[in-house]
């Protein structure tokens, strides 16, 4: 599957194709999903009065499929180069770079060089697992449930 061709697809189709990518990735070395990545030592958490920063160290060659973001965030690439494929298309981002992501963001990231990526979120949560659940949904369907019914399938309420 050519990952770049997924760029620009409408969110429901993009999400469906990402599920296929996740299955294929399990067979590939250097590929991790966001759940696996956040359980490694490559993550540094920063907390300050309602603001949370998640700093990720992505080794060169790492491919990550993100979870669906429930809220908007600010992203800072302070080192390295990544390719990003999402519903907006494909783009290469080189450090230093800062950009925003709206709620509902779901993407594939390919680290072309060792990269440091920090996502900055509004949150008063300080528990790492609580942050994971409050800021992201596992699937696009969970995200839609979160928007429509006020909670996702994990029972998480909107922020």
mmCIF file of the C-alpha atoms, coordinates in Angstrom:
data_MODEL
# 
_entry.id   MODEL 
# 
loop_
_atom_site.group_PDB 
_atom_site.id 
_atom_site.type_symbol 
_atom_site.label_atom_id 
_atom_site.label_alt_id 
_atom_site.label_comp_id 
_atom_site.label_asym_id 
_atom_site.label_entity_id 
_atom_site.label_seq_id 
_atom_site.pdbx_PDB_ins_code 
_atom_site.Cartn_x 
_atom_site.Cartn_y 
_atom_site.Cartn_z 
_atom_site.occupancy 
_atom_site.B_iso_or_equiv 
_atom_site.pdbx_formal_charge 
_atom_site.auth_seq_id 
_atom_site.auth_comp_id 
_atom_site.auth_asym_id 
_atom_site.auth_atom_id 
_atom_site.pdbx_PDB_model_num 
ATOM 1   C CA . UNK A 1 1   ? 0.000   0.000  0.000  1.00 0.00 ? 1   UNK A CA 1 
ATOM 2   C CA . UNK A 1 2   ? 1.343   3.428  -0.957 1.00 0.00 ? 2   UNK A CA 1 
ATOM 3   C CA . UNK A 1 3   ? 0.860   5.493  2.207  1.00 0.00 ? 3   UNK A CA 1 
ATOM 4   C CA . UNK A 1 4   ? 1.248   8.830  0.394  1.00 0.00 ? 4   UNK A CA 1 
ATOM 5   C CA . UNK A 1 5   ? -1.851  8.058  -1.714 1.00 0.00 ? 5   UNK A CA 1 
ATOM 6   C CA . UNK A 1 6   ? -3.937  8.114  1.488  1.00 0.00 ? 6   UNK A CA 1 
ATOM 7   C CA . UNK A 1 7   ? -3.194  11.820 1.948  1.00 0.00 ? 7   UNK A CA 1 
ATOM 8   C CA . UNK A 1 8   ? -6.185  14.039 1.294  1.00 0.00 ? 8   UNK A CA 1 
ATOM 9   C CA . UNK A 1 9   ? -8.838  11.335 1.656  1.00 0.00 ? 9   UNK A CA 1 
ATOM 10  C CA . UNK A 1 10  ? -11.961 12.376 3.592  1.00 0.00 ? 10  UNK A CA 1 
ATOM 11  C CA . UNK A 1 11  ? -11.693 11.460 7.284  1.00 0.00 ? 11  UNK A CA 1 
ATOM 12  C CA . UNK A 1 12  ? -13.903 8.311  7.251  1.00 0.00 ? 12  UNK A CA 1 
ATOM 13  C CA . UNK A 1 13  ? -12.053 6.784  4.282  1.00 0.00 ? 13  UNK A CA 1 
ATOM 14  C CA . UNK A 1 14  ? -8.667  7.849  5.663  1.00 0.00 ? 14  UNK A CA 1 
ATOM 15  C CA . UNK A 1 15  ? -9.478  6.193  9.007  1.00 0.00 ? 15  UNK A CA 1 
ATOM 16  C CA . UNK A 1 16  ? -10.603 2.978  7.307  1.00 0.00 ? 16  UNK A CA 1 
ATOM 17  C CA . UNK A 1 17  ? -7.387  2.808  5.290  1.00 0.00 ? 17  UNK A CA 1 
ATOM 18  C CA . UNK A 1 18  ? -5.300  3.513  8.408  1.00 0.00 ? 18  UNK A CA 1 
ATOM 19  C CA . UNK A 1 19  ? -6.756  0.415  10.028 1.00 0.00 ? 19  UNK A CA 1 
ATOM 20  C CA . UNK A 1 20  ? -5.353  -1.606 7.101  1.00 0.00 ? 20  UNK A CA 1 
ATOM 21  C CA . UNK A 1 21  ? -2.011  0.181  7.487  1.00 0.00 ? 21  UNK A CA 1 
ATOM 22  C CA . UNK A 1 22  ? -1.916  -0.739 11.202 1.00 0.00 ? 22  UNK A CA 1 
ATOM 23  C CA . UNK A 1 23  ? -2.364  -4.420 10.351 1.00 0.00 ? 23  UNK A CA 1 
ATOM 24  C CA . UNK A 1 24  ? 0.418   -4.287 7.739  1.00 0.00 ? 24  UNK A CA 1 
ATOM 25  C CA . UNK A 1 25  ? 2.705   -2.362 10.113 1.00 0.00 ? 25  UNK A CA 1 
ATOM 26  C CA . UNK A 1 26  ? 2.659   -5.160 12.671 1.00 0.00 ? 26  UNK A CA 1 
ATOM 27  C CA . UNK A 1 27  ? 4.719   -7.179 10.194 1.00 0.00 ? 27  UNK A CA 1 
ATOM 28  C CA . UNK A 1 28  ? 7.291   -4.409 9.597  1.00 0.00 ? 28  UNK A CA 1 
ATOM 29  C CA . UNK A 1 29  ? 10.335  -3.558 11.679 1.00 0.00 ? 29  UNK A CA 1 
ATOM 30  C CA . UNK A 1 30  ? 10.510  0.011  12.993 1.00 0.00 ? 30  UNK A CA 1 
ATOM 31  C CA . UNK A 1 31  ? 6.768   0.583  12.817 1.00 0.00 ? 31  UNK A CA 1 
ATOM 32  C CA . UNK A 1 32  ? 4.810   1.389  15.957 1.00 0.00 ? 32  UNK A CA 1 
ATOM 33  C CA . UNK A 1 33  ? 1.366   2.654  16.709 1.00 0.00 ? 33  UNK A CA 1 
ATOM 34  C CA . UNK A 1 34  ? 0.904   5.568  19.065 1.00 0.00 ? 34  UNK A CA 1 
ATOM 35  C CA . UNK A 1 35  ? -0.084  3.296  21.959 1.00 0.00 ? 35  UNK A CA 1 
ATOM 36  C CA . UNK A 1 36  ? 3.220   1.418  21.747 1.00 0.00 ? 36  UNK A CA 1 
ATOM 37  C CA . UNK A 1 37  ? 5.284   4.567  21.276 1.00 0.00 ? 37  UNK A CA 1 
ATOM 38  C CA . UNK A 1 38  ? 3.878   6.273  24.350 1.00 0.00 ? 38  UNK A CA 1 
ATOM 39  C CA . UNK A 1 39  ? 4.827   3.288  26.506 1.00 0.00 ? 39  UNK A CA 1 
ATOM 40  C CA . UNK A 1 40  ? 8.542   3.696  25.755 1.00 0.00 ? 40  UNK A CA 1 
ATOM 41  C CA . UNK A 1 41  ? 11.331  5.763  27.227 1.00 0.00 ? 41  UNK A CA 1 
ATOM 42  C CA . UNK A 1 42  ? 11.165  7.959  24.095 1.00 0.00 ? 42  UNK A CA 1 
ATOM 43  C CA . UNK A 1 43  ? 8.502   10.126 25.765 1.00 0.00 ? 43  UNK A CA 1 
ATOM 44  C CA . UNK A 1 44  ? 9.014   13.053 28.141 1.00 0.00 ? 44  UNK A CA 1 
ATOM 45  C CA . UNK A 1 45  ? 5.966   14.608 29.812 1.00 0.00 ? 45  UNK A CA 1 
ATOM 46  C CA . UNK A 1 46  ? 5.845   18.307 30.756 1.00 0.00 ? 46  UNK A CA 1 
ATOM 47  C CA . UNK A 1 47  ? 3.128   19.797 33.008 1.00 0.00 ? 47  UNK A CA 1 
ATOM 48  C CA . UNK A 1 48  ? 2.365   23.423 33.878 1.00 0.00 ? 48  UNK A CA 1 
ATOM 49  C CA . UNK A 1 49  ? -0.957  24.850 35.147 1.00 0.00 ? 49  UNK A CA 1 
ATOM 50  C CA . UNK A 1 50  ? -3.438  23.473 32.627 1.00 0.00 ? 50  UNK A CA 1 
ATOM 51  C CA . UNK A 1 51  ? -0.891  22.906 29.859 1.00 0.00 ? 51  UNK A CA 1 
ATOM 52  C CA . UNK A 1 52  ? 0.565   19.538 28.939 1.00 0.00 ? 52  UNK A CA 1 
ATOM 53  C CA . UNK A 1 53  ? 3.495   18.934 26.616 1.00 0.00 ? 53  UNK A CA 1 
ATOM 54  C CA . UNK A 1 54  ? 4.277   15.474 25.227 1.00 0.00 ? 54  UNK A CA 1 
ATOM 55  C CA . UNK A 1 55  ? 7.800   15.324 23.813 1.00 0.00 ? 55  UNK A CA 1 
ATOM 56  C CA . UNK A 1 56  ? 8.486   12.339 21.554 1.00 0.00 ? 56  UNK A CA 1 
ATOM 57  C CA . UNK A 1 57  ? 11.863  11.171 20.312 1.00 0.00 ? 57  UNK A CA 1 
ATOM 58  C CA . UNK A 1 58  ? 11.287  9.420  16.984 1.00 0.00 ? 58  UNK A CA 1 
ATOM 59  C CA . UNK A 1 59  ? 14.305  7.394  15.834 1.00 0.00 ? 59  UNK A CA 1 
ATOM 60  C CA . UNK A 1 60  ? 15.154  7.644  12.134 1.00 0.00 ? 60  UNK A CA 1 
ATOM 61  C CA . UNK A 1 61  ? 12.982  5.275  10.099 1.00 0.00 ? 61  UNK A CA 1 
ATOM 62  C CA . UNK A 1 62  ? 10.167  5.100  12.650 1.00 0.00 ? 62  UNK A CA 1 
ATOM 63  C CA . UNK A 1 63  ? 6.644   5.019  11.220 1.00 0.00 ? 63  UNK A CA 1 
ATOM 64  C CA . UNK A 1 64  ? 3.823   5.966  13.587 1.00 0.00 ? 64  UNK A CA 1 
ATOM 65  C CA . UNK A 1 65  ? 0.062   5.834  13.119 1.00 0.00 ? 65  UNK A CA 1 
ATOM 66  C CA . UNK A 1 66  ? -1.445  8.313  15.550 1.00 0.00 ? 66  UNK A CA 1 
ATOM 67  C CA . UNK A 1 67  ? -4.632  7.969  17.513 1.00 0.00 ? 67  UNK A CA 1 
ATOM 68  C CA . UNK A 1 68  ? -7.457  10.416 16.714 1.00 0.00 ? 68  UNK A CA 1 
ATOM 69  C CA . UNK A 1 69  ? -6.982  13.690 18.599 1.00 0.00 ? 69  UNK A CA 1 
ATOM 70  C CA . UNK A 1 70  ? -10.035 14.866 20.554 1.00 0.00 ? 70  UNK A CA 1 
ATOM 71  C CA . UNK A 1 71  ? -8.795  18.440 20.865 1.00 0.00 ? 71  UNK A CA 1 
ATOM 72  C CA . UNK A 1 72  ? -6.653  20.818 18.885 1.00 0.00 ? 72  UNK A CA 1 
ATOM 73  C CA . UNK A 1 73  ? -2.971  21.115 19.721 1.00 0.00 ? 73  UNK A CA 1 
ATOM 74  C CA . UNK A 1 74  ? 0.205   22.996 18.931 1.00 0.00 ? 74  UNK A CA 1 
ATOM 75  C CA . UNK A 1 75  ? 3.051   20.903 17.518 1.00 0.00 ? 75  UNK A CA 1 
ATOM 76  C CA . UNK A 1 76  ? 6.744   21.763 17.602 1.00 0.00 ? 76  UNK A CA 1 
ATOM 77  C CA . UNK A 1 77  ? 9.359   19.891 15.588 1.00 0.00 ? 77  UNK A CA 1 
ATOM 78  C CA . UNK A 1 78  ? 12.572  20.985 17.290 1.00 0.00 ? 78  UNK A CA 1 
ATOM 79  C CA . UNK A 1 79  ? 14.903  18.490 15.623 1.00 0.00 ? 79  UNK A CA 1 
ATOM 80  C CA . UNK A 1 80  ? 14.764  16.325 12.527 1.00 0.00 ? 80  UNK A CA 1 
ATOM 81  C CA . UNK A 1 81  ? 12.591  15.794 9.462  1.00 0.00 ? 81  UNK A CA 1 
ATOM 82  C CA . UNK A 1 82  ? 9.280   13.946 9.161  1.00 0.00 ? 82  UNK A CA 1 
ATOM 83  C CA . UNK A 1 83  ? 6.777   13.158 6.454  1.00 0.00 ? 83  UNK A CA 1 
ATOM 84  C CA . UNK A 1 84  ? 3.164   13.566 7.526  1.00 0.00 ? 84  UNK A CA 1 
ATOM 85  C CA . UNK A 1 85  ? 0.236   11.960 5.731  1.00 0.00 ? 85  UNK A CA 1 
ATOM 86  C CA . UNK A 1 86  ? -3.264  12.956 6.845  1.00 0.00 ? 86  UNK A CA 1 
ATOM 87  C CA . UNK A 1 87  ? -6.592  14.173 5.491  1.00 0.00 ? 87  UNK A CA 1 
ATOM 88  C CA . UNK A 1 88  ? -4.854  17.365 4.317  1.00 0.00 ? 88  UNK A CA 1 
ATOM 89  C CA . UNK A 1 89  ? -2.490  15.392 2.082  1.00 0.00 ? 89  UNK A CA 1 
ATOM 90  C CA . UNK A 1 90  ? 1.246   14.732 2.309  1.00 0.00 ? 90  UNK A CA 1 
ATOM 91  C CA . UNK A 1 91  ? 3.922   17.121 3.492  1.00 0.00 ? 91  UNK A CA 1 
ATOM 92  C CA . UNK A 1 92  ? 7.497   17.123 4.691  1.00 0.00 ? 92  UNK A CA 1 
ATOM 93  C CA . UNK A 1 93  ? 8.211   19.076 7.869  1.00 0.00 ? 93  UNK A CA 1 
ATOM 94  C CA . UNK A 1 94  ? 11.757  20.110 8.817  1.00 0.00 ? 94  UNK A CA 1 
ATOM 95  C CA . UNK A 1 95  ? 12.899  21.467 12.155 1.00 0.00 ? 95  UNK A CA 1 
ATOM 96  C CA . UNK A 1 96  ? 12.499  24.070 13.333 1.00 0.00 ? 96  UNK A CA 1 
ATOM 97  C CA . UNK A 1 97  ? 8.753   24.077 12.691 1.00 0.00 ? 97  UNK A CA 1 
ATOM 98  C CA . UNK A 1 98  ? 5.608   24.892 14.626 1.00 0.00 ? 98  UNK A CA 1 
ATOM 99  C CA . UNK A 1 99  ? 2.077   24.142 13.420 1.00 0.00 ? 99  UNK A CA 1 
ATOM 100 C CA . UNK A 1 100 ? -1.396  23.488 14.760 1.00 0.00 ? 100 UNK A CA 1 
ATOM 101 C CA . UNK A 1 101 ? -3.606  20.425 14.496 1.00 0.00 ? 101 UNK A CA 1 
ATOM 102 C CA . UNK A 1 102 ? -7.400  20.641 14.789 1.00 0.00 ? 102 UNK A CA 1 
ATOM 103 C CA . UNK A 1 103 ? -9.457  18.148 16.758 1.00 0.00 ? 103 UNK A CA 1 
ATOM 104 C CA . UNK A 1 104 ? -10.055 15.004 14.748 1.00 0.00 ? 104 UNK A CA 1 
ATOM 105 C CA . UNK A 1 105 ? -6.462  14.896 13.487 1.00 0.00 ? 105 UNK A CA 1 
ATOM 106 C CA . UNK A 1 106 ? -5.378  11.360 12.573 1.00 0.00 ? 106 UNK A CA 1 
ATOM 107 C CA . UNK A 1 107 ? -2.097  10.841 10.754 1.00 0.00 ? 107 UNK A CA 1 
ATOM 108 C CA . UNK A 1 108 ? 0.837   8.728  9.728  1.00 0.00 ? 108 UNK A CA 1 
ATOM 109 C CA . UNK A 1 109 ? 4.281   10.101 10.584 1.00 0.00 ? 109 UNK A CA 1 
ATOM 110 C CA . UNK A 1 110 ? 7.506   8.841  9.030  1.00 0.00 ? 110 UNK A CA 1 
ATOM 111 C CA . UNK A 1 111 ? 10.741  9.996  10.685 1.00 0.00 ? 111 UNK A CA 1 
ATOM 112 C CA . UNK A 1 112 ? 13.270  10.650 7.906  1.00 0.00 ? 112 UNK A CA 1 
ATOM 113 C CA . UNK A 1 113 ? 15.827  11.680 10.526 1.00 0.00 ? 113 UNK A CA 1 
ATOM 114 C CA . UNK A 1 114 ? 15.896  11.323 14.298 1.00 0.00 ? 114 UNK A CA 1 
ATOM 115 C CA . UNK A 1 115 ? 13.155  13.766 15.279 1.00 0.00 ? 115 UNK A CA 1 
ATOM 116 C CA . UNK A 1 116 ? 11.962  15.497 18.428 1.00 0.00 ? 116 UNK A CA 1 
ATOM 117 C CA . UNK A 1 117 ? 8.224   16.302 18.223 1.00 0.00 ? 117 UNK A CA 1 
ATOM 118 C CA . UNK A 1 118 ? 6.400   18.052 21.058 1.00 0.00 ? 118 UNK A CA 1 
ATOM 119 C CA . UNK A 1 119 ? 2.612   18.264 21.153 1.00 0.00 ? 119 UNK A CA 1 
ATOM 120 C CA . UNK A 1 120 ? 1.191   20.944 23.448 1.00 0.00 ? 120 UNK A CA 1 
ATOM 121 C CA . UNK A 1 121 ? -2.345  20.405 24.775 1.00 0.00 ? 121 UNK A CA 1 
ATOM 122 C CA . UNK A 1 122 ? -4.738  22.143 27.131 1.00 0.00 ? 122 UNK A CA 1 
ATOM 123 C CA . UNK A 1 123 ? -5.287  19.697 29.990 1.00 0.00 ? 123 UNK A CA 1 
ATOM 124 C CA . UNK A 1 124 ? -5.405  19.682 33.757 1.00 0.00 ? 124 UNK A CA 1 
ATOM 125 C CA . UNK A 1 125 ? -4.870  15.909 33.770 1.00 0.00 ? 125 UNK A CA 1 
ATOM 126 C CA . UNK A 1 126 ? -1.475  14.800 35.061 1.00 0.00 ? 126 UNK A CA 1 
ATOM 127 C CA . UNK A 1 127 ? -1.832  11.019 34.977 1.00 0.00 ? 127 UNK A CA 1 
ATOM 128 C CA . UNK A 1 128 ? -0.151  9.633  31.848 1.00 0.00 ? 128 UNK A CA 1 
ATOM 129 C CA . UNK A 1 129 ? -2.861  7.039  31.141 1.00 0.00 ? 129 UNK A CA 1 
ATOM 130 C CA . UNK A 1 130 ? -5.574  9.594  31.908 1.00 0.00 ? 130 UNK A CA 1 
ATOM 131 C CA . UNK A 1 131 ? -3.998  11.977 29.387 1.00 0.00 ? 131 UNK A CA 1 
ATOM 132 C CA . UNK A 1 132 ? -3.920  9.273  26.749 1.00 0.00 ? 132 UNK A CA 1 
ATOM 133 C CA . UNK A 1 133 ? -7.651  8.612  27.171 1.00 0.00 ? 133 UNK A CA 1 
ATOM 134 C CA . UNK A 1 134 ? -8.732  12.246 27.602 1.00 0.00 ? 134 UNK A CA 1 
ATOM 135 C CA . UNK A 1 135 ? -6.804  13.585 24.594 1.00 0.00 ? 135 UNK A CA 1 
ATOM 136 C CA . UNK A 1 136 ? -7.221  10.813 22.012 1.00 0.00 ? 136 UNK A CA 1 
ATOM 137 C CA . UNK A 1 137 ? -9.599  8.162  20.698 1.00 0.00 ? 137 UNK A CA 1 
ATOM 138 C CA . UNK A 1 138 ? -8.491  4.740  19.478 1.00 0.00 ? 138 UNK A CA 1 
ATOM 139 C CA . UNK A 1 139 ? -10.622 4.901  16.321 1.00 0.00 ? 139 UNK A CA 1 
ATOM 140 C CA . UNK A 1 140 ? -12.398 7.474  14.198 1.00 0.00 ? 140 UNK A CA 1 
ATOM 141 C CA . UNK A 1 141 ? -15.724 5.897  15.211 1.00 0.00 ? 141 UNK A CA 1 
ATOM 142 C CA . UNK A 1 142 ? -14.847 6.452  18.883 1.00 0.00 ? 142 UNK A CA 1 
ATOM 143 C CA . UNK A 1 143 ? -14.023 10.077 18.069 1.00 0.00 ? 143 UNK A CA 1 
ATOM 144 C CA . UNK A 1 144 ? -17.415 10.539 16.358 1.00 0.00 ? 144 UNK A CA 1 
ATOM 145 C CA . UNK A 1 145 ? -19.137 9.016  19.397 1.00 0.00 ? 145 UNK A CA 1 
ATOM 146 C CA . UNK A 1 146 ? -17.200 11.445 21.569 1.00 0.00 ? 146 UNK A CA 1 
ATOM 147 C CA . UNK A 1 147 ? -18.455 14.394 19.498 1.00 0.00 ? 147 UNK A CA 1 
ATOM 148 C CA . UNK A 1 148 ? -22.037 13.212 19.076 1.00 0.00 ? 148 UNK A CA 1 
ATOM 149 C CA . UNK A 1 149 ? -22.866 11.629 22.416 1.00 0.00 ? 149 UNK A CA 1 
ATOM 150 C CA . UNK A 1 150 ? -20.576 13.470 24.760 1.00 0.00 ? 150 UNK A CA 1 
ATOM 151 C CA . UNK A 1 151 ? -18.374 10.460 25.435 1.00 0.00 ? 151 UNK A CA 1 
ATOM 152 C CA . UNK A 1 152 ? -16.430 7.870  23.527 1.00 0.00 ? 152 UNK A CA 1 
ATOM 153 C CA . UNK A 1 153 ? -16.723 4.114  23.877 1.00 0.00 ? 153 UNK A CA 1 
ATOM 154 C CA . UNK A 1 154 ? -14.357 4.271  26.848 1.00 0.00 ? 154 UNK A CA 1 
ATOM 155 C CA . UNK A 1 155 ? -16.832 6.554  28.648 1.00 0.00 ? 155 UNK A CA 1 
ATOM 156 C CA . UNK A 1 156 ? -14.565 9.596  28.322 1.00 0.00 ? 156 UNK A CA 1 
ATOM 157 C CA . UNK A 1 157 ? -16.438 12.913 28.523 1.00 0.00 ? 157 UNK A CA 1 
ATOM 158 C CA . UNK A 1 158 ? -15.565 15.906 26.261 1.00 0.00 ? 158 UNK A CA 1 
ATOM 159 C CA . UNK A 1 159 ? -13.078 18.404 27.642 1.00 0.00 ? 159 UNK A CA 1 
# 
